Amino acid sequence: MSEEEDFYSGVRTSIRVARQMRGVTQGELASRCGIPRMVIGHIEVGNQKVSLYQIYLIASALDVKPGTLIAGNVRKSRKEM
């Protein structure tokens, strides 16, 4: 896996974990951040790369800092939540 692929893998895992830890469905997340549910699904499984602005929207909807999703430290940063 390339460095870029590894980066996006970490981001999508962080998004999925943060969403699931909050008991939020992909549909609910989509409604909260204005990104279509299908796009959320594609991001989470790696069929679509997430943009910086989408990370911002998703982080806001999940009440986490965007850097938390980028760094892939959702599990370690429960205190932020």
Sequence and secondary structure as in RCSB ss.txt:
>XXXX:A:sequence
MSEEEDFYSGVRTSIRVARQMRGVTQGELASRCGIPRMVIGHIEVGNQKVSLYQIYLIASALDVKPGTLIAGNVR
KSRKEM
>XXXX:A:secstr
  HHHHHHHHHHHHHHHHHHHTT  HHHHHHHHT  HHHHHHHHHTSS   HHHHHHHHHHHTS HHHHHHT TT
TTGGG 
